[in-house]
Structure formats: C-alpha cells, structure tokens
Amino acid sequence: MNTLKRSTHPRPFLSRGRFATALLTAAVMGASAQAIAQDDDPIKVGILHSLSGTMAISETVLKDTVEMLIEQQNEAGGLLGRQLEAVVVDPASNWPLFAERARELLAQEEVDVIFGNWTSVSRKAVLPVVEELNGLLFYPVQYEGEESSENVFYTGAAPNQQAIPAVEYLINEVGIERFALVGTDYVYPRTTNRILEAFLKDEHGIAEEDIMVNYTPFGHSDWQNIVAEIRRFGEEGKPTAVISTVNGDANVPFYTELSNQGIDAADIPVVAFSVGEQELTGIDTGPLVGHLAAWNYFMSVDNDDNYDFIDAWIEYTGDDMAVTNDPMEAHYIGFNMWAEAVRKAGTTDVDTVKDAIIGVTVPNLSGGYAAMMPNHHITKPVLIGEIQNNGQFDIVWQTPSTVAGDAWSDYLPGSRDLIADWRKPMECGNFNVVNGSCGGSTAAEEAEAALAE
C-alpha cells in the first residue's frame, strides 16, 4: 500500500508582514499578467445590421463597410497597439431582435463599440439596452431627431440636415405648392412628417388641403392605388411634389409603379430621403431620371478622398460595379471619429471615450470636415441630387457650408425649448431652457411606443 510521507524538511515561516508582502507581490504579478493579456486581446467591434429581411437591401452593405474599415485599421497597425475584431450579428429586420442582439454583443461578446441599425424603430428598441449596459452605438442613417442619448452618436442627418433643406429647395427653386408625404409606417416617417407639416404650415403658409399624407407597411409591394391617388392629387392645379420616406425594399415597386403610370419628374418630382445608389441598383433608372434625393453625400462627389474611398470599396468587394452611398460615408465618419477618440483617450473605456469624442473633427468624403457636437450629432453638408440613367446622382444644389445637427426640432411645441449637451456640468440630452430642468432618459418608454406602432 502506498503511503504519503510527511516531509522532514523544515517548513519556511512567513511573518505576518512577509505574508502580506507575498500576497501583494502575487497580486501585482497577476494584475500585470492580466494587463498584458488585455493588451494582447483584440478590440471588439460589434456590427448590428440586418443581413436578411426587408432591410437587408440597405443594411448588408453597411456591415461590409464596417468590416472594410476594420481591415484597413488593422493594416495600419490597429488601435493602441491592438488589432480590431469584427463581431457580426443578424437582427434580421426584426425590431425586438435588434435589442436581443445588442444585449448579446454587449453582455456576452463584450464589444467595445457597436456600429449599427437603419430604421428608427430598431434604434429605439436598442436604446434602453445600450444605456443599461453603458455601450457605445454609432448610428449612420438619417432620422427624425427628437432624441439625444449619452450612449448614441448620430452620424446620419437630423431633419434640419436633410428634410427641411429639401423642402425649402422644392419651394424656392422648383416652385412647389402641394406636397404628398409618403412613407413607411413607423416612427421615422411619422415624426419627420409631423415636423414637415408644421414647417410647411407655419413657415410657408401651405394649407391643410395642399398636404397629402400616406403610410404603408414595411415591404409594401402593391402601389397601384396609392400612386394613382398621388397622380390625382397632382392634377388639381398646383405644382406638386412627393416627399418620400419609404424605406427598404418597398422602394423598388414604388418607383416601378411611378414609371408604369407615367409619372416623371417634370410632372410630379419625388424627393427621397431613404433612396440612394444602393437602392437604385435594383431599378431600371431610365424612367426615373430627374427625380431627386436629399443626402449629405453622393458617390458622384468630385473629391480625391471620395475617389480613394470608392477605389478601396471596389477593391474590397471585388466588384467593379459596386456603389457607395450616404450611410456608408456616415459609418466612415463615425468609425474614424471613434478611432480618434480612442487614441485621444488612450483607452477603449466607454466613459472616457464619450468624453474624448466631443469636438473630434475628421474629414468627410465631400471635401470638408465633420465635427462631433456636444449633442452627439455631427456637422454635415446638405446635397440635393437628380437621378441619372446610370443610377448615379447629379448634384444640383448644396449648402455653402456644413450644418450642425439639431437633436430637437424648432417646429414642434414640445421640442423647441429643449437642447442637448453631454459636456459637464449639464450632461443632459433634453434640457429645458425655460424651466431649467433635465428631463432624463426616456429610452424604455420610447422603445415601447416605437415597437407598439
């Protein structure tokens, strides 16, 4: 039978002081080892875009854009001496699933930042999660405003950077007097159109009967009756235009039906807020020549930085016919702003990066610069483009300089007294300048309301 023998060597004796010193040494060595391991760990970048469902037509290319930017950053040495790693999930155009996937990215994958979302309802669904778990979300798409979260950076256009200038262009340059506001039935079109209705009535004296409003579900395909109604609305004696906030793959049958019913830009011009080069790849653009889109970037911008970006994109995709669009540029800006803030902060720590990013300025692709403002919106030029035969846009108008994004609209009674400023000491996204109080986060309530629509 095997037996264990007690050692005959005397046991070393550690005094209480020596024991404490040994524990401290072990702790320091352990912390150092952990720090070294952390320094070697990749910086995780979450990508939260629909790769299936009705929004995949618009969002898949944004996932690819972020992956390209990560690859370029890694080729340049990474960030803080660490490589970046993409963590991709597919919320599948399912709005509640966006929240689940965001929680997965932050709580399980422990990503350092998220680039994602297209629709406002998906962003509203994610908002309580990123606030609860203190994540960073860079949102690259035009939206309705009426929001400023400590954890979200809005690199797409607010209404004063797209919708309002587009309507002013139609009134002042085209002479439009009647407006058909046509959109997908969710929070972005409904809120944007409330702002536009108030703007048209209050600022330009447009009568109620000269504004038509229509909403359709996501993925809507039967546009025959609605387009016929638009045509009748435009035949009542006043110059008429369509303001389109139709989103996703519903745009293809919408524009097809316009063509089928012979509505061209000379009769009733359409200015779209969610149709760019990517969406036009699925449409015969010949009959659509002259219709408009309002964005902050077009692929046709004549600028060396833009040409470099296009060349890199074509090389990355391996497709000589690949196109670029506005939300891609917004991710380009947002990614570079985040990377610069990380370098400035010397860490990926969320709170430190949030403080560091305000005031960060990076090049856009239109020949200027974008700056992150204290309300977590950025400065952007506004461009109006006409659809061409080749699916590109001819830029027919643009602002003389960049426009700072407003989180809160001047045209809605509940909003005109609010400002957002995330700098100390205010640190508030909805500060009421009249009563001097901060409204605090309403993310949970907004998510519930958006998902219920």
NURO-643762 format. One record per residue (C-alpha): residue in one letter; z, x negated, y; residue number from 1; chain. Coordinates in steps of 0.05 Angstrom, whole numbers. Example, Ala and Ser with C-alpha at 12.3 -4.5 7.8 and 13.67 -1.06 7.14 Angstrom:
BEGIN
[atom "a", [156, -246, -90], 1, "A"]
[atom "s", [143, -273, -21], 2, "A"]
***
This chain:
BEGIN
[atom "m", [0, 0, 0], 1, "A"]
[atom "n", [-18, -26, 68], 2, "A"]
[atom "t", [39, -33, 116], 3, "A"]
[atom "l", [39, -47, 190], 4, "A"]
[atom "k", [79, -107, 211], 5, "A"]
[atom "r", [114, -109, 277], 6, "A"]
[atom "s", [92, -169, 318], 7, "A"]
[atom "t", [140, -226, 321], 8, "A"]
[atom "h", [113, -248, 389], 9, "A"]
[atom "p", [159, -231, 446], 10, "A"]
[atom "r", [134, -172, 489], 11, "A"]
[atom "p", [117, -190, 561], 12, "A"]
[atom "f", [165, -160, 611], 13, "A"]
[atom "l", [138, -127, 674], 14, "A"]
[atom "s", [186, -116, 730], 15, "A"]
[atom "r", [181, -52, 769], 16, "A"]
[atom "g", [145, -90, 825], 17, "A"]
[atom "r", [97, -125, 778], 18, "A"]
[atom "f", [83, -59, 743], 19, "A"]
[atom "a", [65, -26, 809], 20, "A"]
[atom "t", [21, -85, 827], 21, "A"]
[atom "a", [-14, -79, 760], 22, "A"]
[atom "l", [-26, -5, 770], 23, "A"]
[atom "l", [-53, -17, 839], 24, "A"]
[atom "t", [-99, -73, 814], 25, "A"]
[atom "a", [-125, -27, 759], 26, "A"]
[atom "a", [-136, 29, 808], 27, "A"]
[atom "v", [-174, -16, 856], 28, "A"]
[atom "m", [-216, -44, 799], 29, "A"]
[atom "g", [-230, 27, 774], 30, "A"]
[atom "a", [-249, 51, 844], 31, "A"]
[atom "s", [-294, -9, 854], 32, "A"]
[atom "a", [-328, 4, 787], 33, "A"]
[atom "q", [-336, 77, 806], 34, "A"]
[atom "a", [-365, 58, 874], 35, "A"]
[atom "i", [-414, 11, 841], 36, "A"]
[atom "a", [-434, 66, 793], 37, "A"]
[atom "q", [-442, 114, 851], 38, "A"]
[atom "d", [-484, 63, 889], 39, "A"]
[atom "d", [-529, 59, 829], 40, "A"]
[atom "d", [-533, 134, 820], 41, "A"]
[atom "p", [-596, 168, 848], 42, "A"]
[atom "i", [-592, 213, 908], 43, "A"]
[atom "k", [-607, 282, 881], 44, "A"]
[atom "v", [-656, 326, 920], 45, "A"]
[atom "g", [-657, 399, 899], 46, "A"]
[atom "i", [-723, 437, 904], 47, "A"]
[atom "l", [-715, 512, 906], 48, "A"]
[atom "h", [-785, 543, 907], 49, "A"]
[atom "s", [-818, 598, 866], 50, "A"]
[atom "l", [-865, 569, 815], 51, "A"]
[atom "s", [-881, 638, 785], 52, "A"]
[atom "g", [-885, 709, 810], 53, "A"]
[atom "t", [-915, 738, 874], 54, "A"]
[atom "m", [-894, 679, 919], 55, "A"]
[atom "a", [-919, 623, 874], 56, "A"]
[atom "i", [-986, 625, 912], 57, "A"]
[atom "s", [-949, 598, 973], 58, "A"]
[atom "e", [-888, 562, 946], 59, "A"]
[atom "t", [-914, 519, 889], 60, "A"]
[atom "v", [-949, 472, 938], 61, "A"]
[atom "l", [-883, 464, 976], 62, "A"]
[atom "k", [-849, 439, 912], 63, "A"]
[atom "d", [-905, 389, 904], 64, "A"]
[atom "t", [-898, 367, 977], 65, "A"]
[atom "v", [-824, 350, 969], 66, "A"]
[atom "e", [-839, 312, 905], 67, "A"]
[atom "m", [-892, 272, 941], 68, "A"]
[atom "l", [-844, 256, 998], 69, "A"]
[atom "i", [-791, 234, 948], 70, "A"]
[atom "e", [-842, 189, 913], 71, "A"]
[atom "q", [-862, 158, 980], 72, "A"]
[atom "q", [-789, 147, 999], 73, "A"]
[atom "n", [-775, 113, 933], 74, "A"]
[atom "e", [-835, 68, 941], 75, "A"]
[atom "a", [-807, 48, 1009], 76, "A"]
[atom "g", [-740, 28, 978], 77, "A"]
[atom "g", [-704, 94, 974], 78, "A"]
[atom "l", [-645, 111, 1018], 79, "A"]
[atom "l", [-583, 69, 1027], 80, "A"]
[atom "g", [-608, 24, 971], 81, "A"]
[atom "r", [-612, 83, 923], 82, "A"]
[atom "q", [-671, 119, 892], 83, "A"]
[atom "l", [-682, 193, 901], 84, "A"]
[atom "e", [-688, 241, 843], 85, "A"]
[atom "a", [-720, 310, 847], 86, "A"]
[atom "v", [-683, 367, 813], 87, "A"]
[atom "v", [-732, 426, 808], 88, "A"]
[atom "v", [-714, 498, 791], 89, "A"]
[atom "d", [-757, 560, 790], 90, "A"]
[atom "p", [-726, 623, 821], 91, "A"]
[atom "a", [-790, 659, 801], 92, "A"]
[atom "s", [-797, 702, 864], 93, "A"]
[atom "n", [-733, 738, 843], 94, "A"]
[atom "w", [-687, 742, 903], 95, "A"]
[atom "p", [-619, 746, 867], 96, "A"]
[atom "l", [-643, 690, 821], 97, "A"]
[atom "f", [-650, 646, 883], 98, "A"]
[atom "a", [-575, 650, 892], 99, "A"]
[atom "e", [-562, 633, 819], 100, "A"]
[atom "r", [-609, 573, 821], 101, "A"]
[atom "a", [-578, 549, 886], 102, "A"]
[atom "r", [-509, 551, 854], 103, "A"]
[atom "e", [-537, 513, 794], 104, "A"]
[atom "l", [-565, 459, 840], 105, "A"]
[atom "l", [-501, 451, 879], 106, "A"]
[atom "a", [-446, 463, 828], 107, "A"]
[atom "q", [-478, 436, 764], 108, "A"]
[atom "e", [-531, 386, 786], 109, "A"]
[atom "e", [-490, 366, 847], 110, "A"]
[atom "v", [-552, 354, 891], 111, "A"]
[atom "d", [-542, 323, 959], 112, "A"]
[atom "v", [-592, 368, 994], 113, "A"]
[atom "i", [-638, 427, 979], 114, "A"]
[atom "f", [-708, 439, 1005], 115, "A"]
[atom "g", [-729, 509, 990], 116, "A"]
[atom "n", [-743, 584, 1000], 117, "A"]
[atom "w", [-800, 620, 1032], 118, "A"]
[atom "t", [-781, 693, 1043], 119, "A"]
[atom "s", [-722, 711, 1087], 120, "A"]
[atom "v", [-692, 755, 1033], 121, "A"]
[atom "s", [-689, 695, 987], 122, "A"]
[atom "r", [-657, 653, 1043], 123, "A"]
[atom "k", [-607, 709, 1057], 124, "A"]
[atom "a", [-590, 710, 982], 125, "A"]
[atom "v", [-577, 635, 982], 126, "A"]
[atom "l", [-538, 633, 1047], 127, "A"]
[atom "p", [-469, 652, 1020], 128, "A"]
[atom "v", [-477, 601, 964], 129, "A"]
[atom "v", [-494, 541, 1008], 130, "A"]
[atom "e", [-437, 559, 1056], 131, "A"]
[atom "e", [-386, 569, 1000], 132, "A"]
[atom "l", [-405, 503, 965], 133, "A"]
[atom "n", [-419, 466, 1030], 134, "A"]
[atom "g", [-491, 448, 1013], 135, "A"]
[atom "l", [-550, 429, 1058], 136, "A"]
[atom "l", [-612, 474, 1059], 137, "A"]
[atom "f", [-676, 456, 1096], 138, "A"]
[atom "y", [-717, 520, 1105], 139, "A"]
[atom "p", [-791, 507, 1121], 140, "A"]
[atom "v", [-821, 575, 1138], 141, "A"]
[atom "q", [-828, 618, 1200], 142, "A"]
[atom "y", [-774, 672, 1201], 143, "A"]
[atom "e", [-744, 728, 1242], 144, "A"]
[atom "g", [-688, 689, 1275], 145, "A"]
[atom "e", [-622, 725, 1285], 146, "A"]
[atom "e", [-586, 671, 1245], 147, "A"]
[atom "s", [-555, 602, 1251], 148, "A"]
[atom "s", [-515, 574, 1194], 149, "A"]
[atom "e", [-476, 510, 1194], 150, "A"]
[atom "n", [-508, 493, 1127], 151, "A"]
[atom "v", [-581, 510, 1141], 152, "A"]
[atom "f", [-633, 473, 1182], 153, "A"]
[atom "y", [-691, 517, 1203], 154, "A"]
[atom "t", [-754, 474, 1207], 155, "A"]
[atom "g", [-802, 534, 1208], 156, "A"]
[atom "a", [-816, 575, 1271], 157, "A"]
[atom "a", [-768, 624, 1303], 158, "A"]
[atom "p", [-801, 686, 1336], 159, "A"]
[atom "n", [-805, 651, 1404], 160, "A"]
[atom "q", [-845, 595, 1370], 161, "A"]
[atom "q", [-897, 640, 1336], 162, "A"]
[atom "a", [-894, 716, 1342], 163, "A"]
[atom "i", [-880, 722, 1417], 164, "A"]
[atom "p", [-932, 669, 1438], 165, "A"]
[atom "a", [-984, 701, 1391], 166, "A"]
[atom "v", [-975, 770, 1422], 167, "A"]
[atom "e", [-978, 740, 1492], 168, "A"]
[atom "y", [-1043, 706, 1473], 169, "A"]
[atom "l", [-1073, 771, 1449], 170, "A"]
[atom "i", [-1053, 807, 1513], 171, "A"]
[atom "n", [-1070, 753, 1564], 172, "A"]
[atom "e", [-1131, 720, 1532], 173, "A"]
[atom "v", [-1162, 775, 1488], 174, "A"]
[atom "g", [-1142, 837, 1528], 175, "A"]
[atom "i", [-1109, 874, 1470], 176, "A"]
[atom "e", [-1074, 940, 1488], 177, "A"]
[atom "r", [-1057, 970, 1419], 178, "A"]
[atom "f", [-1020, 936, 1362], 179, "A"]
[atom "a", [-1017, 951, 1288], 180, "A"]
[atom "l", [-956, 916, 1260], 181, "A"]
[atom "v", [-969, 909, 1185], 182, "A"]
[atom "g", [-920, 874, 1140], 183, "A"]
[atom "t", [-887, 866, 1073], 184, "A"]
[atom "d", [-826, 909, 1066], 185, "A"]
[atom "y", [-767, 862, 1074], 186, "A"]
[atom "v", [-722, 831, 1127], 187, "A"]
[atom "y", [-771, 782, 1160], 188, "A"]
[atom "p", [-827, 832, 1178], 189, "A"]
[atom "r", [-778, 887, 1196], 190, "A"]
[atom "t", [-736, 844, 1242], 191, "A"]
[atom "t", [-796, 808, 1273], 192, "A"]
[atom "n", [-829, 875, 1287], 193, "A"]
[atom "r", [-766, 902, 1319], 194, "A"]
[atom "i", [-768, 842, 1366], 195, "A"]
[atom "l", [-843, 852, 1379], 196, "A"]
[atom "e", [-836, 926, 1392], 197, "A"]
[atom "a", [-781, 913, 1443], 198, "A"]
[atom "f", [-822, 857, 1474], 199, "A"]
[atom "l", [-885, 898, 1479], 200, "A"]
[atom "k", [-850, 958, 1510], 201, "A"]
[atom "d", [-801, 922, 1556], 202, "A"]
[atom "e", [-843, 863, 1578], 203, "A"]
[atom "h", [-914, 892, 1577], 204, "A"]
[atom "g", [-904, 968, 1583], 205, "A"]
[atom "i", [-940, 983, 1517], 206, "A"]
[atom "a", [-930, 1057, 1500], 207, "A"]
[atom "e", [-899, 1081, 1434], 208, "A"]
[atom "e", [-964, 1114, 1413], 209, "A"]
[atom "d", [-1000, 1047, 1421], 210, "A"]
[atom "i", [-958, 1014, 1367], 211, "A"]
[atom "m", [-970, 1028, 1294], 212, "A"]
[atom "v", [-922, 1002, 1241], 213, "A"]
[atom "n", [-934, 999, 1166], 214, "A"]
[atom "y", [-897, 964, 1108], 215, "A"]
[atom "t", [-918, 953, 1036], 216, "A"]
[atom "p", [-881, 924, 976], 217, "A"]
[atom "f", [-889, 852, 953], 218, "A"]
[atom "g", [-951, 843, 912], 219, "A"]
[atom "h", [-985, 905, 941], 220, "A"]
[atom "s", [-1057, 910, 919], 221, "A"]
[atom "d", [-1086, 977, 940], 222, "A"]
[atom "w", [-1102, 970, 1014], 223, "A"]
[atom "q", [-1158, 1021, 1020], 224, "A"]
[atom "n", [-1119, 1077, 1054], 225, "A"]
[atom "i", [-1078, 1030, 1099], 226, "A"]
[atom "v", [-1140, 992, 1123], 227, "A"]
[atom "a", [-1175, 1059, 1136], 228, "A"]
[atom "e", [-1115, 1080, 1178], 229, "A"]
[atom "i", [-1119, 1015, 1217], 230, "A"]
[atom "r", [-1193, 1027, 1229], 231, "A"]
[atom "r", [-1179, 1098, 1256], 232, "A"]
[atom "f", [-1122, 1071, 1299], 233, "A"]
[atom "g", [-1171, 1021, 1329], 234, "A"]
[atom "e", [-1224, 1073, 1344], 235, "A"]
[atom "e", [-1182, 1111, 1395], 236, "A"]
[atom "g", [-1210, 1077, 1457], 237, "A"]
[atom "k", [-1166, 1017, 1470], 238, "A"]
[atom "p", [-1175, 944, 1447], 239, "A"]
[atom "t", [-1133, 937, 1383], 240, "A"]
[atom "a", [-1106, 880, 1341], 241, "A"]
[atom "v", [-1067, 874, 1277], 242, "A"]
[atom "i", [-1003, 832, 1274], 243, "A"]
[atom "s", [-996, 814, 1201], 244, "A"]
[atom "t", [-930, 794, 1168], 245, "A"]
[atom "v", [-958, 808, 1099], 246, "A"]
[atom "n", [-931, 755, 1051], 247, "A"]
[atom "g", [-952, 724, 985], 248, "A"]
[atom "d", [-1010, 744, 941], 249, "A"]
[atom "a", [-1017, 812, 974], 250, "A"]
[atom "n", [-1057, 776, 1028], 251, "A"]
[atom "v", [-1117, 767, 982], 252, "A"]
[atom "p", [-1131, 842, 971], 253, "A"]
[atom "f", [-1112, 857, 1044], 254, "A"]
[atom "y", [-1166, 811, 1072], 255, "A"]
[atom "t", [-1215, 833, 1018], 256, "A"]
[atom "e", [-1207, 905, 1038], 257, "A"]
[atom "l", [-1216, 888, 1112], 258, "A"]
[atom "s", [-1282, 858, 1092], 259, "A"]
[atom "n", [-1300, 917, 1047], 260, "A"]
[atom "q", [-1290, 965, 1104], 261, "A"]
[atom "g", [-1330, 922, 1153], 262, "A"]
[atom "i", [-1272, 906, 1199], 263, "A"]
[atom "d", [-1287, 840, 1233], 264, "A"]
[atom "a", [-1253, 800, 1287], 265, "A"]
[atom "a", [-1299, 827, 1341], 266, "A"]
[atom "d", [-1274, 898, 1326], 267, "A"]
[atom "i", [-1201, 890, 1308], 268, "A"]
[atom "p", [-1176, 818, 1305], 269, "A"]
[atom "v", [-1120, 803, 1257], 270, "A"]
[atom "v", [-1068, 750, 1275], 271, "A"]
[atom "a", [-1028, 730, 1214], 272, "A"]
[atom "f", [-960, 696, 1212], 273, "A"]
[atom "s", [-960, 681, 1137], 274, "A"]
[atom "v", [-1032, 663, 1121], 275, "A"]
[atom "g", [-1053, 590, 1124], 276, "A"]
[atom "e", [-1101, 544, 1090], 277, "A"]
[atom "q", [-1068, 551, 1022], 278, "A"]
[atom "e", [-1073, 627, 1021], 279, "A"]
[atom "l", [-1146, 625, 1042], 280, "A"]
[atom "t", [-1166, 583, 982], 281, "A"]
[atom "g", [-1167, 648, 941], 282, "A"]
[atom "i", [-1211, 687, 990], 283, "A"]
[atom "d", [-1285, 688, 1010], 284, "A"]
[atom "t", [-1272, 670, 1082], 285, "A"]
[atom "g", [-1343, 685, 1107], 286, "A"]
[atom "p", [-1327, 756, 1128], 287, "A"]
[atom "l", [-1261, 734, 1158], 288, "A"]
[atom "v", [-1288, 685, 1209], 289, "A"]
[atom "g", [-1256, 697, 1277], 290, "A"]
[atom "h", [-1192, 728, 1251], 291, "A"]
[atom "l", [-1131, 689, 1274], 292, "A"]
[atom "a", [-1067, 657, 1251], 293, "A"]
[atom "a", [-1008, 632, 1292], 294, "A"]
[atom "w", [-973, 570, 1266], 295, "A"]
[atom "n", [-944, 504, 1291], 296, "A"]
[atom "y", [-993, 461, 1251], 297, "A"]
[atom "f", [-1062, 467, 1222], 298, "A"]
[atom "m", [-1097, 419, 1175], 299, "A"]
[atom "s", [-1153, 413, 1227], 300, "A"]
[atom "v", [-1107, 380, 1279], 301, "A"]
[atom "d", [-1143, 317, 1305], 302, "A"]
[atom "n", [-1089, 264, 1298], 303, "A"]
[atom "d", [-1083, 199, 1259], 304, "A"]
[atom "d", [-1015, 217, 1230], 305, "A"]
[atom "n", [-1045, 282, 1204], 306, "A"]
[atom "y", [-1104, 246, 1173], 307, "A"]
[atom "d", [-1056, 198, 1138], 308, "A"]
[atom "f", [-1016, 257, 1111], 309, "A"]
[atom "i", [-1079, 292, 1086], 310, "A"]
[atom "d", [-1104, 228, 1053], 311, "A"]
[atom "a", [-1036, 218, 1019], 312, "A"]
[atom "w", [-1036, 291, 996], 313, "A"]
[atom "i", [-1106, 287, 967], 314, "A"]
[atom "e", [-1088, 222, 931], 315, "A"]
[atom "y", [-1023, 252, 905], 316, "A"]
[atom "t", [-1057, 315, 878], 317, "A"]
[atom "g", [-1120, 281, 854], 318, "A"]
[atom "d", [-1158, 339, 885], 319, "A"]
[atom "d", [-1210, 324, 939], 320, "A"]
[atom "m", [-1208, 398, 959], 321, "A"]
[atom "a", [-1132, 401, 967], 322, "A"]
[atom "v", [-1109, 431, 1033], 323, "A"]
[atom "t", [-1047, 423, 1076], 324, "A"]
[atom "n", [-1011, 477, 1116], 325, "A"]
[atom "d", [-955, 492, 1164], 326, "A"]
[atom "p", [-896, 498, 1116], 327, "A"]
[atom "m", [-917, 432, 1085], 328, "A"]
[atom "e", [-912, 400, 1154], 329, "A"]
[atom "a", [-844, 433, 1163], 330, "A"]
[atom "h", [-820, 401, 1098], 331, "A"]
[atom "y", [-849, 334, 1122], 332, "A"]
[atom "i", [-809, 340, 1186], 333, "A"]
[atom "g", [-746, 366, 1152], 334, "A"]
[atom "f", [-747, 312, 1098], 335, "A"]
[atom "n", [-755, 257, 1149], 336, "A"]
[atom "m", [-700, 286, 1193], 337, "A"]
[atom "w", [-653, 288, 1134], 338, "A"]
[atom "a", [-671, 217, 1113], 339, "A"]
[atom "e", [-660, 192, 1184], 340, "A"]
[atom "a", [-593, 228, 1188], 341, "A"]
[atom "v", [-571, 197, 1122], 342, "A"]
[atom "r", [-589, 128, 1148], 343, "A"]
[atom "k", [-554, 142, 1213], 344, "A"]
[atom "a", [-491, 168, 1177], 345, "A"]
[atom "g", [-493, 113, 1123], 346, "A"]
[atom "t", [-477, 166, 1071], 347, "A"]
[atom "t", [-503, 230, 1039], 348, "A"]
[atom "d", [-436, 264, 1052], 349, "A"]
[atom "v", [-454, 334, 1076], 350, "A"]
[atom "d", [-407, 340, 1135], 351, "A"]
[atom "t", [-425, 271, 1161], 352, "A"]
[atom "v", [-499, 285, 1155], 353, "A"]
[atom "k", [-491, 352, 1190], 354, "A"]
[atom "d", [-460, 317, 1250], 355, "A"]
[atom "a", [-511, 260, 1249], 356, "A"]
[atom "i", [-574, 302, 1246], 357, "A"]
[atom "i", [-566, 338, 1313], 358, "A"]
[atom "g", [-610, 302, 1363], 359, "A"]
[atom "v", [-651, 266, 1309], 360, "A"]
[atom "t", [-724, 261, 1330], 361, "A"]
[atom "v", [-782, 247, 1284], 362, "A"]
[atom "p", [-858, 251, 1290], 363, "A"]
[atom "n", [-893, 316, 1274], 364, "A"]
[atom "l", [-965, 318, 1250], 365, "A"]
[atom "s", [-994, 345, 1314], 366, "A"]
[atom "g", [-986, 282, 1355], 367, "A"]
[atom "g", [-917, 295, 1383], 368, "A"]
[atom "y", [-845, 295, 1361], 369, "A"]
[atom "a", [-795, 345, 1332], 370, "A"]
[atom "a", [-722, 343, 1352], 371, "A"]
[atom "m", [-664, 377, 1316], 372, "A"]
[atom "m", [-627, 421, 1366], 373, "A"]
[atom "p", [-553, 439, 1366], 374, "A"]
[atom "n", [-571, 508, 1339], 375, "A"]
[atom "h", [-602, 476, 1276], 376, "A"]
[atom "h", [-673, 496, 1298], 377, "A"]
[atom "i", [-725, 445, 1319], 378, "A"]
[atom "t", [-776, 436, 1374], 379, "A"]
[atom "k", [-848, 455, 1356], 380, "A"]
[atom "p", [-916, 465, 1389], 381, "A"]
[atom "v", [-948, 533, 1381], 382, "A"]
[atom "l", [-1021, 537, 1358], 383, "A"]
[atom "i", [-1069, 595, 1350], 384, "A"]
[atom "g", [-1127, 583, 1302], 385, "A"]
[atom "e", [-1190, 621, 1283], 386, "A"]
[atom "i", [-1211, 625, 1210], 387, "A"]
[atom "q", [-1275, 586, 1196], 388, "A"]
[atom "n", [-1326, 592, 1140], 389, "A"]
[atom "n", [-1296, 533, 1104], 390, "A"]
[atom "g", [-1226, 562, 1101], 391, "A"]
[atom "q", [-1201, 518, 1158], 392, "A"]
[atom "f", [-1178, 539, 1227], 393, "A"]
[atom "d", [-1209, 522, 1294], 394, "A"]
[atom "i", [-1152, 514, 1344], 395, "A"]
[atom "v", [-1168, 559, 1403], 396, "A"]
[atom "w", [-1101, 556, 1441], 397, "A"]
[atom "q", [-1037, 517, 1441], 398, "A"]
[atom "t", [-975, 509, 1484], 399, "A"]
[atom "p", [-977, 450, 1532], 400, "A"]
[atom "s", [-912, 422, 1503], 401, "A"]
[atom "t", [-863, 435, 1447], 402, "A"]
[atom "v", [-819, 497, 1447], 403, "A"]
[atom "a", [-746, 496, 1425], 404, "A"]
[atom "g", [-730, 548, 1373], 405, "A"]
[atom "d", [-683, 605, 1392], 406, "A"]
[atom "a", [-634, 628, 1339], 407, "A"]
[atom "w", [-622, 694, 1375], 408, "A"]
[atom "s", [-675, 738, 1408], 409, "A"]
[atom "d", [-673, 754, 1482], 410, "A"]
[atom "y", [-705, 822, 1467], 411, "A"]
[atom "l", [-652, 854, 1421], 412, "A"]
[atom "p", [-589, 883, 1453], 413, "A"]
[atom "g", [-542, 855, 1400], 414, "A"]
[atom "s", [-571, 785, 1405], 415, "A"]
[atom "r", [-587, 769, 1477], 416, "A"]
[atom "d", [-514, 749, 1492], 417, "A"]
[atom "l", [-509, 702, 1432], 418, "A"]
[atom "i", [-520, 627, 1427], 419, "A"]
[atom "a", [-512, 577, 1371], 420, "A"]
[atom "d", [-484, 506, 1379], 421, "A"]
[atom "w", [-457, 468, 1320], 422, "A"]
[atom "r", [-430, 410, 1360], 423, "A"]
[atom "k", [-356, 402, 1371], 424, "A"]
[atom "p", [-318, 436, 1401], 425, "A"]
[atom "m", [-358, 501, 1396], 426, "A"]
[atom "e", [-383, 494, 1324], 427, "A"]
[atom "c", [-408, 566, 1322], 428, "A"]
[atom "g", [-473, 599, 1302], 429, "A"]
[atom "n", [-462, 665, 1340], 430, "A"]
[atom "f", [-420, 651, 1402], 431, "A"]
[atom "n", [-418, 710, 1450], 432, "A"]
[atom "v", [-425, 683, 1521], 433, "A"]
[atom "v", [-400, 748, 1551], 434, "A"]
[atom "n", [-333, 754, 1516], 435, "A"]
[atom "g", [-326, 680, 1498], 436, "A"]
[atom "s", [-316, 690, 1423], 437, "A"]
[atom "c", [-347, 665, 1359], 438, "A"]
[atom "g", [-369, 719, 1310], 439, "A"]
[atom "g", [-361, 674, 1249], 440, "A"]
[atom "s", [-402, 674, 1186], 441, "A"]
[atom "t", [-431, 740, 1162], 442, "A"]
[atom "a", [-471, 708, 1105], 443, "A"]
[atom "a", [-443, 752, 1049], 444, "A"]
[atom "e", [-456, 817, 1088], 445, "A"]
[atom "e", [-527, 794, 1108], 446, "A"]
[atom "a", [-544, 776, 1036], 447, "A"]
[atom "e", [-520, 844, 1011], 448, "A"]
[atom "a", [-560, 881, 1064], 449, "A"]
[atom "a", [-624, 840, 1052], 450, "A"]
[atom "l", [-621, 849, 977], 451, "A"]
[atom "a", [-610, 924, 986], 452, "A"]
[atom "e", [-673, 934, 1027], 453, "A"]
***
